[in-house]
Amino acid sequence: MVIPAIDLQGGRVVQLVQGERLALERGLDEMLAAFQGFPWLQVIDLDAAKGVGSNDALIRRCCQAGFQVRFGGGVRSRDRAEQILQWGASRVIVGSAAFTAAGVNTEFLAGLAPLGTERLILAVDSRQGQVAIGGWRRLLPIAPADAVRQAAPWVGEFLYTHIDTEGLMQGTSLPAVRELRAATAHRLSIAGGIASQEEIAALAALDCDAVLGMAIYTGKLSLAALRPHRDASGPAAHKQAAKQSQDTEA
């Protein structure tokens, strides 16, 4: 499944190269209209993630725009997670708060368990083979695969971002993805440099979803070609539609 990404910064939709350099910016209404027809939308508040502000009004608009929204960025408490779900998000992505200097913060994740583990996604962001937190600025002495194994009891899905290739449109690291896939049976979505239909197909073959940013904002990948059938209402429906198509061809 393809999941378009909306990253919010300073009241605008932005795309950054490796989390730092601004490459482009758009208006929210423009992007919500462009992404109609995709069942899922990933929304990240970069300002909240870095602790320099928030874009709550825009987040609420995303949650009310007809998508199933998975939201992350600055979710550091159960109250904040509950608030996002009350606004209409389907999933909450937690990142930095779910880690300590020693590894996964299982106490924090356990505190979110009453929300339902199926509604929780852990962001495992990697730079140079280590988990990165704090807006990707701080590296921890833990490998992504180890983080995934430790956190598995507390969440329903993992979002892996390969920061080394993020925003470059030169492809992500399939070896890193394979290592993570071997570490967990949980649902796994991948971000960071995905730039071709072939790569999306390779991720699908590994039972991974593709989160797309720069490649669709620049037009390198066509939204029309990526958009699923309109009768697909979510991940399960989209997967079922693909299976029915394969059965028909067979």
Contacts in CASP RR format, 6 or more apart in sequence:
PFRMAT RR
TARGET T0000
AUTHOR 0000-0000-0000
METHOD contacts of the structure
MODEL  1
MVIPAIDLQGGRVVQLVQGERLALERGLDEMLAAFQGFPWLQVIDLDAAK
GVGSNDALIRRCCQAGFQVRFGGGVRSRDRAEQILQWGASRVIVGSAAFT
AAGVNTEFLAGLAPLGTERLILAVDSRQGQVAIGGWRRLLPIAPADAVRQ
AAPWVGEFLYTHIDTEGLMQGTSLPAVRELRAATAHRLSIAGGIASQEEI
AALAALDCDAVLGMAIYTGKLSLAALRPHRDASGPAAHKQAAKQSQDTEA
1 39 0 8 1.000
1 40 0 8 1.000
1 204 0 8 1.000
1 209 0 8 1.000
1 210 0 8 1.000
1 228 0 8 1.000
1 234 0 8 1.000
1 235 0 8 1.000
1 238 0 8 1.000
1 239 0 8 1.000
2 38 0 8 1.000
2 200 0 8 1.000
2 209 0 8 1.000
2 210 0 8 1.000
2 212 0 8 1.000
2 226 0 8 1.000
2 228 0 8 1.000
3 38 0 8 1.000
3 40 0 8 1.000
3 41 0 8 1.000
3 42 0 8 1.000
3 70 0 8 1.000
3 189 0 8 1.000
3 209 0 8 1.000
3 210 0 8 1.000
3 211 0 8 1.000
3 212 0 8 1.000
4 31 0 8 1.000
4 35 0 8 1.000
4 38 0 8 1.000
4 41 0 8 1.000
4 42 0 8 1.000
4 211 0 8 1.000
4 212 0 8 1.000
4 213 0 8 1.000
4 216 0 8 1.000
4 223 0 8 1.000
5 41 0 8 1.000
5 42 0 8 1.000
5 43 0 8 1.000
5 44 0 8 1.000
5 191 0 8 1.000
5 211 0 8 1.000
5 212 0 8 1.000
5 213 0 8 1.000
6 13 0 8 1.000
6 28 0 8 1.000
6 31 0 8 1.000
6 32 0 8 1.000
6 35 0 8 1.000
6 41 0 8 1.000
6 42 0 8 1.000
6 43 0 8 1.000
6 44 0 8 1.000
6 62 0 8 1.000
7 13 0 8 1.000
7 14 0 8 1.000
7 15 0 8 1.000
7 16 0 8 1.000
7 44 0 8 1.000
7 46 0 8 1.000
7 213 0 8 1.000
8 14 0 8 1.000
8 28 0 8 1.000
8 43 0 8 1.000
8 44 0 8 1.000
8 45 0 8 1.000
8 46 0 8 1.000
8 47 0 8 1.000
8 55 0 8 1.000
8 58 0 8 1.000
8 59 0 8 1.000
9 16 0 8 1.000
9 25 0 8 1.000
9 46 0 8 1.000
9 47 0 8 1.000
9 55 0 8 1.000
10 47 0 8 1.000
10 55 0 8 1.000
11 28 0 8 1.000
11 55 0 8 1.000
11 58 0 8 1.000
12 25 0 8 1.000
12 26 0 8 1.000
12 27 0 8 1.000
12 28 0 8 1.000
13 25 0 8 1.000
13 26 0 8 1.000
13 27 0 8 1.000
13 28 0 8 1.000
13 30 0 8 1.000
13 31 0 8 1.000
14 22 0 8 1.000
14 23 0 8 1.000
14 24 0 8 1.000
14 25 0 8 1.000
14 26 0 8 1.000
14 46 0 8 1.000
15 22 0 8 1.000
15 23 0 8 1.000
15 24 0 8 1.000
15 25 0 8 1.000
15 167 0 8 1.000
15 213 0 8 1.000
15 214 0 8 1.000
15 217 0 8 1.000
16 22 0 8 1.000
16 23 0 8 1.000
16 46 0 8 1.000
16 167 0 8 1.000
17 23 0 8 1.000
17 166 0 8 1.000
17 167 0 8 1.000
17 168 0 8 1.000
17 214 0 8 1.000
18 136 0 8 1.000
18 163 0 8 1.000
18 164 0 8 1.000
18 166 0 8 1.000
18 167 0 8 1.000
18 168 0 8 1.000
19 46 0 8 1.000
19 135 0 8 1.000
19 136 0 8 1.000
19 163 0 8 1.000
19 166 0 8 1.000
23 167 0 8 1.000
23 214 0 8 1.000
24 217 0 8 1.000
24 218 0 8 1.000
26 217 0 8 1.000
28 58 0 8 1.000
28 61 0 8 1.000
28 62 0 8 1.000
32 61 0 8 1.000
32 62 0 8 1.000
32 65 0 8 1.000
34 223 0 8 1.000
35 41 0 8 1.000
35 67 0 8 1.000
35 223 0 8 1.000
37 227 0 8 1.000
37 228 0 8 1.000
37 230 0 8 1.000
38 67 0 8 1.000
38 226 0 8 1.000
38 227 0 8 1.000
38 228 0 8 1.000
39 67 0 8 1.000
39 68 0 8 1.000
39 228 0 8 1.000
39 232 0 8 1.000
39 233 0 8 1.000
39 234 0 8 1.000
39 235 0 8 1.000
39 237 0 8 1.000
39 238 0 8 1.000
40 67 0 8 1.000
40 68 0 8 1.000
40 69 0 8 1.000
40 70 0 8 1.000
40 90 0 8 1.000
40 234 0 8 1.000
40 235 0 8 1.000
41 62 0 8 1.000
41 65 0 8 1.000
41 67 0 8 1.000
41 68 0 8 1.000
41 69 0 8 1.000
41 70 0 8 1.000
42 69 0 8 1.000
42 70 0 8 1.000
42 71 0 8 1.000
42 93 0 8 1.000
42 159 0 8 1.000
42 211 0 8 1.000
43 59 0 8 1.000
43 62 0 8 1.000
43 69 0 8 1.000
43 70 0 8 1.000
43 71 0 8 1.000
43 72 0 8 1.000
43 89 0 8 1.000
44 71 0 8 1.000
44 72 0 8 1.000
44 73 0 8 1.000
44 93 0 8 1.000
45 54 0 8 1.000
45 55 0 8 1.000
45 59 0 8 1.000
45 71 0 8 1.000
45 72 0 8 1.000
45 73 0 8 1.000
45 74 0 8 1.000
46 73 0 8 1.000
46 135 0 8 1.000
47 53 0 8 1.000
47 54 0 8 1.000
47 55 0 8 1.000
48 54 0 8 1.000
48 55 0 8 1.000
48 73 0 8 1.000
48 74 0 8 1.000
49 72 0 8 1.000
49 73 0 8 1.000
49 74 0 8 1.000
49 96 0 8 1.000
49 134 0 8 1.000
49 135 0 8 1.000
50 134 0 8 1.000
50 135 0 8 1.000
51 74 0 8 1.000
59 71 0 8 1.000
59 84 0 8 1.000
59 87 0 8 1.000
60 87 0 8 1.000
62 69 0 8 1.000
62 71 0 8 1.000
63 69 0 8 1.000
63 71 0 8 1.000
63 84 0 8 1.000
63 87 0 8 1.000
63 88 0 8 1.000
63 89 0 8 1.000
64 87 0 8 1.000
64 88 0 8 1.000
68 90 0 8 1.000
68 91 0 8 1.000
68 234 0 8 1.000
69 88 0 8 1.000
69 89 0 8 1.000
69 90 0 8 1.000
69 91 0 8 1.000
70 89 0 8 1.000
70 90 0 8 1.000
70 91 0 8 1.000
70 92 0 8 1.000
70 93 0 8 1.000
70 121 0 8 1.000
70 159 0 8 1.000
71 84 0 8 1.000
71 89 0 8 1.000
71 91 0 8 1.000
71 92 0 8 1.000
71 93 0 8 1.000
72 84 0 8 1.000
72 92 0 8 1.000
72 93 0 8 1.000
72 94 0 8 1.000
72 95 0 8 1.000
72 123 0 8 1.000
73 93 0 8 1.000
73 95 0 8 1.000
74 80 0 8 1.000
74 95 0 8 1.000
74 96 0 8 1.000
74 97 0 8 1.000
75 81 0 8 1.000
75 84 0 8 1.000
75 92 0 8 1.000
75 93 0 8 1.000
75 94 0 8 1.000
75 95 0 8 1.000
75 97 0 8 1.000
76 96 0 8 1.000
76 97 0 8 1.000
77 97 0 8 1.000
78 111 0 8 1.000
78 112 0 8 1.000
78 114 0 8 1.000
78 115 0 8 1.000
81 92 0 8 1.000
81 94 0 8 1.000
81 112 0 8 1.000
81 115 0 8 1.000
81 120 0 8 1.000
82 115 0 8 1.000
84 92 0 8 1.000
85 92 0 8 1.000
85 115 0 8 1.000
85 119 0 8 1.000
90 119 0 8 1.000
91 119 0 8 1.000
91 120 0 8 1.000
91 121 0 8 1.000
91 157 0 8 1.000
92 112 0 8 1.000
92 115 0 8 1.000
92 119 0 8 1.000
92 120 0 8 1.000
92 121 0 8 1.000
93 121 0 8 1.000
93 122 0 8 1.000
93 123 0 8 1.000
93 159 0 8 1.000
94 108 0 8 1.000
94 109 0 8 1.000
94 112 0 8 1.000
94 120 0 8 1.000
94 121 0 8 1.000
94 122 0 8 1.000
94 123 0 8 1.000
94 155 0 8 1.000
95 122 0 8 1.000
95 123 0 8 1.000
95 125 0 8 1.000
95 133 0 8 1.000
96 133 0 8 1.000
96 134 0 8 1.000
96 135 0 8 1.000
97 105 0 8 1.000
97 108 0 8 1.000
98 104 0 8 1.000
98 105 0 8 1.000
98 108 0 8 1.000
98 109 0 8 1.000
98 122 0 8 1.000
98 123 0 8 1.000
98 151 0 8 1.000
99 105 0 8 1.000
99 131 0 8 1.000
99 133 0 8 1.000
99 140 0 8 1.000
99 142 0 8 1.000
99 147 0 8 1.000
101 140 0 8 1.000
101 141 0 8 1.000
103 131 0 8 1.000
103 140 0 8 1.000
103 142 0 8 1.000
103 147 0 8 1.000
103 150 0 8 1.000
104 142 0 8 1.000
104 147 0 8 1.000
104 150 0 8 1.000
104 151 0 8 1.000
106 150 0 8 1.000
106 151 0 8 1.000
106 154 0 8 1.000
109 120 0 8 1.000
109 122 0 8 1.000
109 151 0 8 1.000
109 154 0 8 1.000
109 155 0 8 1.000
110 154 0 8 1.000
112 120 0 8 1.000
112 154 0 8 1.000
113 154 0 8 1.000
117 153 0 8 1.000
117 154 0 8 1.000
117 155 0 8 1.000
117 156 0 8 1.000
118 156 0 8 1.000
120 154 0 8 1.000
120 155 0 8 1.000
120 156 0 8 1.000
120 157 0 8 1.000
121 155 0 8 1.000
121 156 0 8 1.000
121 157 0 8 1.000
121 158 0 8 1.000
121 159 0 8 1.000
121 189 0 8 1.000
122 147 0 8 1.000
122 148 0 8 1.000
122 151 0 8 1.000
122 154 0 8 1.000
122 155 0 8 1.000
122 157 0 8 1.000
122 158 0 8 1.000
122 159 0 8 1.000
123 158 0 8 1.000
123 159 0 8 1.000
123 161 0 8 1.000
124 131 0 8 1.000
124 144 0 8 1.000
124 147 0 8 1.000
124 148 0 8 1.000
124 151 0 8 1.000
124 158 0 8 1.000
124 159 0 8 1.000
124 160 0 8 1.000
124 161 0 8 1.000
124 180 0 8 1.000
125 131 0 8 1.000
125 132 0 8 1.000
125 133 0 8 1.000
125 136 0 8 1.000
125 160 0 8 1.000
125 161 0 8 1.000
125 163 0 8 1.000
126 132 0 8 1.000
126 144 0 8 1.000
126 160 0 8 1.000
126 161 0 8 1.000
126 162 0 8 1.000
126 163 0 8 1.000
126 164 0 8 1.000
126 176 0 8 1.000
127 136 0 8 1.000
127 139 0 8 1.000
127 163 0 8 1.000
127 164 0 8 1.000
128 139 0 8 1.000
128 164 0 8 1.000
129 143 0 8 1.000
129 144 0 8 1.000
129 176 0 8 1.000
130 139 0 8 1.000
130 140 0 8 1.000
130 141 0 8 1.000
130 142 0 8 1.000
130 143 0 8 1.000
131 139 0 8 1.000
131 140 0 8 1.000
131 142 0 8 1.000
131 143 0 8 1.000
131 144 0 8 1.000
131 147 0 8 1.000
132 138 0 8 1.000
132 139 0 8 1.000
132 140 0 8 1.000
132 163 0 8 1.000
133 140 0 8 1.000
136 163 0 8 1.000
144 160 0 8 1.000
144 176 0 8 1.000
144 179 0 8 1.000
144 180 0 8 1.000
145 179 0 8 1.000
145 180 0 8 1.000
145 182 0 8 1.000
145 183 0 8 1.000
146 183 0 8 1.000
148 158 0 8 1.000
148 180 0 8 1.000
148 183 0 8 1.000
148 184 0 8 1.000
148 186 0 8 1.000
149 183 0 8 1.000
149 184 0 8 1.000
151 158 0 8 1.000
152 184 0 8 1.000
152 186 0 8 1.000
155 186 0 8 1.000
156 186 0 8 1.000
156 187 0 8 1.000
157 186 0 8 1.000
157 187 0 8 1.000
157 188 0 8 1.000
157 189 0 8 1.000
158 180 0 8 1.000
158 184 0 8 1.000
158 186 0 8 1.000
158 187 0 8 1.000
158 188 0 8 1.000
158 189 0 8 1.000
159 189 0 8 1.000
159 190 0 8 1.000
159 191 0 8 1.000
159 211 0 8 1.000
160 176 0 8 1.000
160 177 0 8 1.000
160 180 0 8 1.000
160 188 0 8 1.000
160 189 0 8 1.000
160 190 0 8 1.000
160 191 0 8 1.000
161 190 0 8 1.000
161 191 0 8 1.000
161 192 0 8 1.000
161 211 0 8 1.000
162 172 0 8 1.000
162 173 0 8 1.000
162 176 0 8 1.000
162 177 0 8 1.000
162 190 0 8 1.000
162 191 0 8 1.000
162 192 0 8 1.000
162 193 0 8 1.000
163 192 0 8 1.000
164 173 0 8 1.000
165 171 0 8 1.000
165 172 0 8 1.000
165 173 0 8 1.000
165 192 0 8 1.000
165 193 0 8 1.000
166 191 0 8 1.000
166 192 0 8 1.000
166 193 0 8 1.000
167 192 0 8 1.000
167 193 0 8 1.000
167 213 0 8 1.000
167 214 0 8 1.000
168 193 0 8 1.000
168 214 0 8 1.000
169 193 0 8 1.000
169 195 0 8 1.000
169 214 0 8 1.000
169 215 0 8 1.000
169 218 0 8 1.000
169 220 0 8 1.000
170 193 0 8 1.000
170 195 0 8 1.000
171 192 0 8 1.000
171 193 0 8 1.000
171 194 0 8 1.000
171 195 0 8 1.000
171 196 0 8 1.000
171 199 0 8 1.000
172 190 0 8 1.000
172 191 0 8 1.000
172 192 0 8 1.000
172 193 0 8 1.000
172 194 0 8 1.000
172 199 0 8 1.000
174 199 0 8 1.000
174 202 0 8 1.000
174 203 0 8 1.000
174 206 0 8 1.000
177 188 0 8 1.000
177 190 0 8 1.000
177 203 0 8 1.000
177 206 0 8 1.000
177 208 0 8 1.000
178 206 0 8 1.000
180 188 0 8 1.000
181 188 0 8 1.000
181 206 0 8 1.000
181 207 0 8 1.000
181 208 0 8 1.000
187 209 0 8 1.000
187 235 0 8 1.000
188 206 0 8 1.000
188 207 0 8 1.000
188 208 0 8 1.000
188 209 0 8 1.000
189 208 0 8 1.000
189 209 0 8 1.000
189 210 0 8 1.000
189 211 0 8 1.000
190 203 0 8 1.000
190 208 0 8 1.000
190 209 0 8 1.000
190 210 0 8 1.000
190 211 0 8 1.000
191 210 0 8 1.000
191 211 0 8 1.000
191 212 0 8 1.000
191 213 0 8 1.000
192 211 0 8 1.000
193 214 0 8 1.000
193 215 0 8 1.000
194 200 0 8 1.000
194 203 0 8 1.000
194 210 0 8 1.000
194 211 0 8 1.000
194 212 0 8 1.000
194 215 0 8 1.000
195 214 0 8 1.000
195 215 0 8 1.000
195 220 0 8 1.000
195 221 0 8 1.000
196 215 0 8 1.000
196 221 0 8 1.000
197 221 0 8 1.000
197 225 0 8 1.000
199 210 0 8 1.000
200 210 0 8 1.000
200 226 0 8 1.000
203 209 0 8 1.000
203 210 0 8 1.000
204 210 0 8 1.000
209 235 0 8 1.000
212 221 0 8 1.000
212 226 0 8 1.000
214 220 0 8 1.000
215 221 0 8 1.000
216 223 0 8 1.000
216 226 0 8 1.000
228 238 0 8 1.000
228 241 0 8 1.000
229 238 0 8 1.000
229 241 0 8 1.000
231 237 0 8 1.000
231 241 0 8 1.000
232 238 0 8 1.000
232 241 0 8 1.000
END
